[in-house]
């Protein structure tokens, strides 16, 4: 499993090139560079110590939906980084990456620590591969060593992989996801279950809860930026509700809705597969094949719609408190509802047939009126989602986790009719008027701006560019200027063409980790 050696060597070469260019300048000491960051503690003698302090004072809160002693990305990292090199180097790499995005002339710092982290991961993989197999029940000590090594390695891969775009906004970290996915499945296969008997700083149930939630969230983000099968995250389904007894622990990424992110990974995969079918077919035989493929995807989408609609947000009394005043349980409950509706919105945008079947929908009967116009319905659902986001304070610790939902709902805000004069707009309930659409577009833009000021990452700018380019294409190309399709019992569904944000992202080369 040589996932990390080659990338580490390439980065090392890049670092040498960077150092050669830097010889012609008079670089400031690393500690002086870091000391200029207002959120950092005063510069310390050892740059590693400074970066460690930066992780716990700044980076950890950005990386997590909540931050308190209950946050594994704080507590586990704090303890394990003291005696596990792979966690130590991954922690420093994340902090250095964040500093290098905010301060110029610190690129070498980020490269250096990224090389160290990847080299450490490669060494940990090699150490694990040399461990003998522990299939006998008597090999309890060996099994404990194996599970401890796997847990530490998985934590390191998840940390470095989900923050790949911190080093380079165009880095998708897919090789890290593949590594984590393979390691997770190998561990289950070897042990016959998902069990972690170590390290001492992780309980078995908390480790299981964290890794399943982290991988579900990561799979959902990846599904919108790379083509893959719809069942790629199914390996998580047997475990997403394991390890919980009377109360549910909140995950720093997937919150209270790990199962929803597994469903969302399927939604993203279907959306990307459908994108290829929108291209004009060159031959009639190919057209027939594309029709059959779309019908197959429609069946998957219908089944997925039912699963997503039946999801119920856990009650507040069933969820353990975060102990973080900036991220109470209620914020995560609202965010779960946001991603439930966002999943449905993506399905309905790609398959209007599902939206036309009024009696099938469970969730929308509670929150939105059915409109006689397809685009009105999409806009109404998008506004429902954004209204929920608006109910979460801008200071919430969950703000970085809202990025994908803001893209999905925000990009949907496309005008119903001719927007040149408000009197010409055809909208049954006013959701598609220029005033309403303009208001919610401004809201999305403001929330993404607030998010960028909080996290300080270029990926947020790319998310904003995707949404704005989608709006511009919808407005200026005239695709959104006609009446939408009528949706009644006698008329087949023929929706007006809608500009899809995934098309824009791919065509403009704006793929990044959207969370």
C-alpha positions in Angstrom: 0.0 0.0 0.0 2.3 2.7 -1.3 -0.1 5.6 -1.0 2.2 8.2 0.6 5.8 7.5 -0.4 5.7 8.9 -4.0 3.7 12.0 -3.0 6.2 12.7 -0.2 9.1 12.4 -2.7 7.5 14.7 -5.2 6.8 17.3 -2.5 10.4 17.0 -1.2 11.6 17.7 -4.8 9.3 20.7 -4.9 10.6 21.9 -1.5 14.2 21.7 -2.7 13.2 23.8 -5.8 11.4 26.3 -3.5 14.5 26.5 -1.3 16.7 27.2 -4.2 14.5 30.1 -5.3 14.4 31.4 -1.8 18.2 31.7 -1.6 18.1 34.9 -3.5 15.9 36.5 -0.8 16.4 37.3 2.8 13.8 35.1 4.5 12.4 36.1 7.9 12.8 33.4 10.5 9.8 31.1 10.7 9.0 32.2 14.2 8.9 35.8 13.1 6.5 34.9 10.3 4.2 33.1 12.7 4.4 35.8 15.3 2.8 38.2 12.9 -0.4 36.2 12.8 -2.6 38.0 15.4 -4.3 34.8 16.5 -1.0 33.1 17.4 0.6 33.0 20.8 3.9 34.9 21.0 6.7 33.2 19.0 8.4 30.4 20.7 11.9 29.0 20.3 10.7 25.9 18.5 8.6 26.4 15.3 6.9 23.0 15.9 5.8 24.2 19.4 4.3 27.3 17.8 2.5 25.3 15.2 1.2 22.9 17.9 -0.1 25.9 19.9 -1.7 27.3 16.7 -3.5 24.0 16.1 -5.2 24.1 19.5 -5.9 27.8 19.5 -7.0 28.3 16.0 -6.9 25.4 13.5 -8.9 22.9 15.6 -12.0 25.2 15.8 -11.9 25.7 12.0 -11.5 22.0 11.4 -14.4 21.0 13.7 -18.1 21.7 13.8 -17.8 22.0 17.6 -14.8 22.5 19.9 -14.7 21.3 23.5 -13.1 18.5 25.4 -15.6 16.2 23.7 -14.1 17.0 20.3 -11.9 14.0 19.2 -9.9 16.3 16.9 -8.8 18.2 20.1 -8.7 15.5 22.8 -7.3 12.6 20.8 -4.8 14.8 18.9 -3.7 16.4 22.1 -2.8 13.1 23.7 -1.7 11.0 20.8 0.5 13.7 19.3 2.7 13.5 22.4 3.8 9.9 21.6 2.6 9.0 18.1 4.8 10.7 15.3 2.2 10.3 12.6 -0.4 12.3 14.6 2.2 14.9 15.6 3.4 15.5 12.0 -0.2 15.5 10.6 -1.2 18.1 13.2 1.8 20.3 12.3 1.1 19.9 8.6 -2.5 21.1 9.0 -1.4 24.2 11.0 1.4 25.0 8.6 -1.0 24.8 5.7 -3.4 27.2 7.3 -0.6 29.7 8.1 0.8 29.5 4.6 -2.6 30.4 3.1 -2.9 33.5 5.3 0.7 34.7 5.3 3.0 35.2 2.3 6.5 33.8 2.2 5.5 30.8 4.3 5.0 28.4 1.5 8.2 26.5 2.3 6.9 26.0 5.8 3.7 24.3 4.6 5.6 22.1 2.1 8.1 21.0 4.7 5.5 19.8 7.1 3.4 18.3 4.4 6.4 16.2 3.4 7.0 15.2 7.0 3.4 14.1 7.4 3.3 12.0 4.2 6.6 10.4 5.1 5.3 9.6 8.5 2.1 8.0 7.1 4.2 6.0 4.7 6.3 4.7 7.6 3.2 3.8 9.6 1.7 1.9 6.7 5.0 -0.1 6.3 5.0 -0.8 10.1 1.4 -2.0 9.9 2.1 -4.2 6.9 5.0 -6.0 8.8 2.7 -6.9 11.7 1.8 -10.6 11.5 -1.8 -11.5 11.0 -3.8 -12.1 14.3 -6.5 -14.6 13.4 -6.3 -16.7 16.5 -8.5 -15.7 19.5 -5.4 -16.2 21.6 -3.5 -13.5 19.9 -5.1 -10.8 22.0 -2.0 -8.7 22.4 -1.2 -8.9 18.7 -4.8 -8.0 17.8 -4.6 -5.0 20.2 -1.4 -3.8 18.5 -3.0 -4.2 15.1 -6.1 -2.3 15.9 -4.2 0.4 17.7 -1.9 0.9 14.7 -4.9 0.9 12.4 -6.7 3.5 14.5 -3.7 5.8 14.6 -3.1 5.4 10.9 -6.8 6.1 10.0 -6.8 9.2 12.2 -3.7 10.5 10.5 -5.1 9.8 7.0 -8.4 11.4 7.7 -6.7 14.5 9.2 -4.3 15.0 6.3 -6.8 14.0 3.6 -9.7 16.2 4.5 -7.4 19.2 4.6 -5.6 18.5 1.3 -7.1 21.6 -0.2 -5.5 23.7 2.6 -2.1 23.1 1.0 -3.5 23.5 -2.5 -7.2 24.5 -3.2 -7.1 22.3 -6.3 -5.9 19.2 -4.4 -8.8 16.8 -3.9 -7.1 14.4 -1.6 -8.6 11.4 -3.4 -5.6 9.2 -2.9 -6.0 9.7 0.9 -9.7 8.8 0.7 -8.9 5.7 -1.3 -6.3 4.7 1.4 -8.7 5.3 4.3 -11.5 3.4 2.5 -9.2 0.4 1.8 -7.7 0.4 5.3 -11.2 0.6 6.9 -12.5 -2.3 4.8 -9.3 -4.4 5.4 -9.7 -3.9 9.1 -13.3 -5.1 9.1 -12.4 -8.1 6.9 -9.5 -9.2 9.2 -11.4 -8.8 12.4 -14.9 -9.8 11.2 -16.3 -6.6 12.7 -15.5 -3.0 13.2 -13.7 -3.1 16.5 -10.9 -0.9 18.0 -9.2 -2.3 21.1 -6.8 0.7 21.3 -5.1 3.0 21.6 -5.9 3.8 25.3 -7.0 7.3 24.4 -9.8 6.0 22.2 -12.7 3.9 23.5 -13.9 1.3 21.1 -17.3 2.9 20.6 -16.0 6.4 20.2 -13.4 5.4 17.6 -16.1 3.5 15.7 -18.4 6.5 15.8 -15.7 8.9 14.7 -14.3 6.9 11.8 -17.7 6.0 10.3 -18.9 9.6 10.6 -15.7 11.0 9.1 -15.7 8.6 6.2 -19.4 9.2 5.5 -18.8 13.0 5.4 -15.7 12.6 3.3 -17.5 10.3 0.8 -20.3 12.8 0.4 -18.0 15.6 -0.4 -16.0 13.5 -2.8 -19.1 12.3 -4.7 -19.7 15.7 -6.2 -16.1 16.2 -7.5 -15.2 12.7 -8.9 -17.1 10.2 -11.0 -17.8 7.0 -9.0 -20.3 4.3 -8.5 -23.4 5.0 -6.4 -22.6 2.2 -4.0 -19.0 3.3 -3.2 -20.0 4.3 0.4 -22.1 1.2 1.1 -19.3 -0.3 3.2 -20.4 2.2 5.9 -24.1 1.3 6.1 -23.7 -1.7 8.5 -21.9 0.5 11.0 -23.4 4.0 11.0 -25.7 3.4 13.9 -23.4 1.1 15.9 -21.8 1.9 19.2 -24.7 4.2 20.3 -26.8 3.3 23.3 -29.1 5.8 25.0 -27.6 9.0 23.6 -26.0 10.0 20.3 -22.7 11.7 20.3 -22.3 14.6 17.9 -19.6 14.1 15.2 -17.4 17.2 14.5 -18.2 16.8 10.7 -21.3 14.7 10.1 -23.0 16.0 13.2 -26.1 14.0 14.1 -26.7 12.9 10.5 -24.1 10.4 9.5 -26.6 8.3 7.6 -27.7 11.3 5.6 -24.2 11.9 4.4 -24.0 8.2 3.2 -27.2 9.0 1.2 -25.8 12.3 0.0 -22.7 10.4 -1.4 -25.2 8.5 -3.6 -27.0 11.6 -4.6 -23.7 13.2 -5.8 -22.7 10.1 -7.7 -26.0 10.0 -9.5 -25.8 13.7 -10.3 -22.4 13.3 -11.9 -23.4 10.2 -13.9 -26.5 12.1 -15.2 -24.2 14.9 -16.3 -22.6 12.7 -18.9 -26.1 11.9 -20.3 -26.8 15.5 -21.0 -24.3 15.6 -23.8 -25.8 15.3 -27.3 -25.6 11.6 -28.4 -23.8 11.1 -31.8 -25.7 8.0 -32.9 -29.3 6.8 -32.5 -28.1 3.6 -30.9 -26.2 5.6 -28.3 -29.3 7.7 -27.7 -31.2 4.5 -26.9 -28.5 3.4 -24.5 -28.5 6.8 -22.8 -32.2 6.6 -22.3 -31.9 3.2 -20.7 -29.1 4.4 -18.5 -31.1 7.4 -17.4 -34.1 5.1 -16.5 -31.8 3.0 -14.4 -30.5 6.1 -12.6 -34.1 7.2 -12.1 -34.9 4.0 -10.3 -31.9 4.5 -8.0 -33.0 8.1 -7.4 -36.6 7.1 -6.6 -35.3 4.6 -4.0 -32.9 7.1 -2.6 -35.7 9.8 -2.4 -37.7 7.4 -0.2 -34.8 6.7 2.1 -33.9 10.4 2.5 -37.5 11.4 3.0 -38.0 8.8 5.8 -35.0 10.1 7.7 -35.9 11.7 11.0 -33.7 14.2 12.9 -32.8 12.9 16.4 -34.7 14.6 19.2 -32.6 16.9 21.4 -33.0 14.7 24.4 -31.5 11.8 22.4 -28.3 13.7 21.7 -25.3 14.4 24.0 -24.5 18.0 24.4 -21.4 19.4 22.7 -20.3 21.6 25.7 -19.6 24.3 23.1 -21.8 27.5 23.4 -21.0 28.3 19.7 -22.3 24.9 18.5 -25.3 23.6 20.6 -27.2 20.5 19.7 -29.9 22.6 17.9 -27.5 23.9 15.3 -26.7 20.3 14.3 -30.4 19.3 14.3 -31.0 22.2 11.9 -28.0 21.3 9.8 -29.3 17.7 9.5 -32.6 19.1 8.1 -30.6 21.3 5.8 -28.8 18.3 4.3 -31.9 16.2 4.1 -33.6 18.9 2.0 -30.4 19.5 0.0 -30.3 15.9 -0.9 -33.9 16.0 -2.1 -33.3 19.2 -4.0 -30.4 17.6 -6.0 -32.6 14.6 -6.8 -35.5 16.8 -7.9 -33.3 19.1 -10.0 -31.9 16.1 -11.9 -35.2 14.1 -12.0 -38.3 16.3 -12.2 -40.4 13.2 -12.5 -39.9 12.6 -8.8 -41.1 16.1 -8.0 -44.2 15.7 -10.2 -45.4 12.7 -8.1 -47.0 14.8 -5.3 -48.3 11.9 -3.2 -44.9 10.3 -2.9 -43.3 13.1 -1.0 -43.4 12.9 2.8 -41.0 15.7 3.8 -42.2 18.5 1.6 -45.8 18.2 2.9 -44.5 19.6 6.1 -42.5 22.5 4.8 -43.4 23.7 1.3 -46.4 24.1 -0.9 -46.6 22.3 -4.2 -46.4 24.7 -7.1 -47.7 24.2 -10.6 -44.4 25.2 -12.0 -41.2 23.1 -11.8 -38.8 26.0 -11.4 -41.0 27.5 -8.7 -40.9 24.3 -6.8 -37.1 24.2 -7.0 -36.8 27.8 -5.9 -39.2 27.3 -3.0 -37.2 24.3 -1.8 -33.9 26.1 -2.1 -35.4 29.0 -0.1 -36.6 26.6 2.6 -33.0 25.3 2.9 -31.5 28.8 3.0 -34.1 29.9 5.6 -33.0 27.1 7.8 -29.3 28.1 7.3 -30.3 31.7 8.2 -31.7 30.4 11.5 -28.2 29.3 12.5 -26.2 32.2 13.8 -23.2 33.4 11.6 -21.0 32.7 14.6 -21.9 29.0 14.8 -19.1 26.5 14.8 -21.0 24.6 12.1 -20.5 27.3 9.5 -17.7 25.5 7.5 -20.0 22.4 7.3 -22.6 24.5 5.6 -20.6 25.1 2.4 -22.0 22.3 0.2 -25.6 23.1 1.2 -25.0 26.8 0.3 -23.7 25.7 -3.1 -26.6 23.3 -3.8 -29.4 25.7 -2.6 -27.7 28.9 -3.8 -27.0 27.7 -7.3 -30.7 26.7 -7.6 -31.8 30.3 -7.4 -32.6 30.9 -11.1 -35.3 33.2 -12.4 -38.7 31.8 -13.4 -39.4 34.1 -16.4 -38.2 37.2 -18.2 -36.4 39.1 -15.5 -36.1 42.3 -17.5 -39.3 43.7 -15.8 -40.9 42.4 -12.7 -44.3 42.6 -14.2 -43.4 39.9 -16.8 -42.4 37.4 -14.2 -44.7 34.4 -13.9 -44.5 32.9 -10.4 -47.5 31.6 -8.5 -46.2 32.4 -5.0 -43.5 35.0 -5.6 -40.5 32.7 -5.1 -39.1 33.4 -8.5 -39.4 37.2 -8.6 -36.2 39.2 -9.1 -36.7 40.7 -5.6 -36.9 37.4 -3.8 -34.2 35.6 -5.8 -32.0 38.7 -5.4 -32.5 38.7 -1.7 -31.5 35.1 -1.2 -28.6 35.3 -3.7 -27.2 38.2 -1.5 -27.7 36.0 1.6 -25.7 33.1 0.0 -22.9 35.5 -1.0 -22.8 37.1 2.5 -22.7 33.7 4.2 -19.8 32.5 2.0 -18.0 35.7 2.7 -18.4 35.3 6.4 -17.2 31.7 6.1 -14.1 32.8 4.2 -13.3 35.4 6.9 -13.6 32.6 9.5 -11.7 29.8 7.9 -9.3 31.8 5.8 -9.1 29.2 3.0 -9.1 29.7 -0.7 -11.6 26.8 -1.2 -14.4 29.1 0.0 -13.5 31.5 -2.8 -13.8 28.6 -5.3 -17.2 27.7 -3.8 -18.3 31.3 -4.3 -17.0 31.3 -7.8 -19.0 28.2 -8.7 -22.3 29.7 -7.4 -21.7 33.2 -9.0 -20.8 31.6 -12.4 -23.9 29.5 -12.3 -26.1 32.6 -11.7 -24.3 34.5 -14.4 -24.9 31.7 -17.0 -28.5 31.3 -16.0 -29.1 35.1 -16.2 -27.2 36.0 -19.3 -27.6 32.9 -21.5 -31.3 33.2 -21.5 -31.8 29.6 -20.4 -33.8 30.8 -17.5 -35.9 33.4 -19.3 -38.8 31.2 -20.5 -41.7 29.7 -18.7 -41.1 26.6 -16.7 -42.8 23.3 -17.5 -46.4 22.8 -16.4 -46.8 19.9 -14.0 -50.3 18.4 -14.1 -51.9 15.1 -14.7 -52.3 15.5 -18.4 -49.0 17.2 -19.4 -45.7 15.2 -19.5 -42.9 16.8 -17.5 -40.7 18.9 -19.8 -38.7 21.2 -17.5 -37.0 24.3 -18.6 -33.3 24.0 -18.9 -31.5 24.7 -15.7 -27.8 25.6 -15.3 -26.3 23.0 -13.0 -23.5 23.9 -10.7 -21.6 20.6 -11.2 -21.4 21.5 -15.0 -20.0 24.9 -14.1 -17.5 23.5 -11.6 -16.1 21.0 -14.1 -16.0 23.3 -17.1 -14.3 26.1 -15.1 -11.9 23.7 -13.3 -13.0 24.7 -9.8 -13.2 21.2 -8.2 -12.1 21.3 -4.6 -13.1 19.8 -1.2 -16.4 21.5 -0.6 -16.4 21.4 3.2 
